[in-house]
Amino acid sequence: MPSGLILGIESSCDETAASVVKNGTQVLSNVVASQIALHAAYGGVVPELASREHLRNIVPVVRSAIAEAGIVFSDLDAIAVTEGPGLPGALLVGILYAKSLSFGLDKPLIAINHLEGHIHAVLMQSAPRTDGPLLALVVSGGHTHLYLATLTPSNTWTYRNVGKTVDDAAGEAYDKVAKLLGLGYPGGPWIDALAPFGNPAAISFRFGPIDTKEKDLRFNFSFSGIKTAVLRYIQAHAMQPEIEARRSALALTPDLPPKDAAALCNQQTLDLIASFQASVVGVLIRQTLAAAEAFGAKSIVVSGGVAANRELRERFHKESESRGLSVAFPSLALSTDNAAMIAAAAWPRLLANEVAPESMSAMPQLRLGA
C-alpha cells in the first residue's frame, strides 16, 4: 500500500536541501545546508565552489532528512529531484545522487522544474480559489516570472509564461544594490530590514516601457535600470566614503543583524534604501495585478526568495484585497530554496505516473510551460 512519502532533493544553486513530504502537503522533514557564509565574501554565488559544497553535503543532508522524518529509505514511494533551471554542476550533484537512490531502492524518479517547485511551496500550504485561473509570481535572485497556471483533469498543473524579466531578476537587483551600498550578502534581508528607517518617497525611481520582441509576454519586468540609477545617485552625492566606512565596519562585525546596521547609515542612505525597495515592490505588484485583471485570475500566489520580503507581503495583501483577489505566500521557511517544494510538486506527477526517463539530466536553461 502506498505510503504517500516522497523524498525531495534540491541543489540548483547554493543550497543543498532534502525533505520528506507526505501526500504533497505534510512536511515530515526539511533539511537545508546553506552556503551563504562561503559565498558572502564574493558578493554572489561562485559556481565551482557551490558544486564542491554540494558534493560535501548531499549525503549527510539526505540522511538527516530521512532520520528527522522517522522513516527508512524503503518507506518511500518515490525520489524527486530538481532537473533545472540552475547551475549545471550544482544540478548534476543532486540528479546523480537521486538517480543512484532511485536505482538502488527501485523507486520511481520524478524530475521537477525548480520554478514549479516554488509555486508548490505555496500550493502545499493554501488552496487557491477555483472560480478563475491562478496567477503565479516567482521572484528570487535568479528569476522573476509570471505564470498563468491551469489545473488539468489529472490534477497536475500546466503553465503559460505571461511575463518575465528581460535583464536582472528582482533579487539580483537587491544583491547588487546592497553591494553598492556596502551592505551584506544576500542583499534582500539587509535592504528589507533597513527600509523602515528611511523615507520611501524621498527619491523617485521610475520604470520606463520595456521593448520586447516577445509580444505574448505583455507583463515583463526590467531591473537593470534601477540598479544603474542607484549607482548614479551614489556618485552624484559623493556617498562613497561613507559606503567604504560601513563596509569596513561590517567586516569587523560579520554577525551584526541587518536591522542593527541602521546605526552605520546616515539618513540619506536610509532614504535611498527605502525608495529603492518601494519602487521595486511597486512594479512587482503593478505588473502582477495588471496581469491578473487581463487574464481574469482570482487567485495570486507569490513565491521565491523575494517572497519573504516584509513590504512586498504587506502591500500585496492590501492592494489585492481592495480588488477582491486572494493572494498567498509560502511560509518564510519555504520562501527560499528548499526540497519540500520539490517533493510537493512531485506528488501530483507521481499520481499521474509522470516518471523521469533514464536519460534525464541537468537542464540549466529549463523553461516552465509555454
Disulfide bonds with the S-S distance in Angstrom:
none
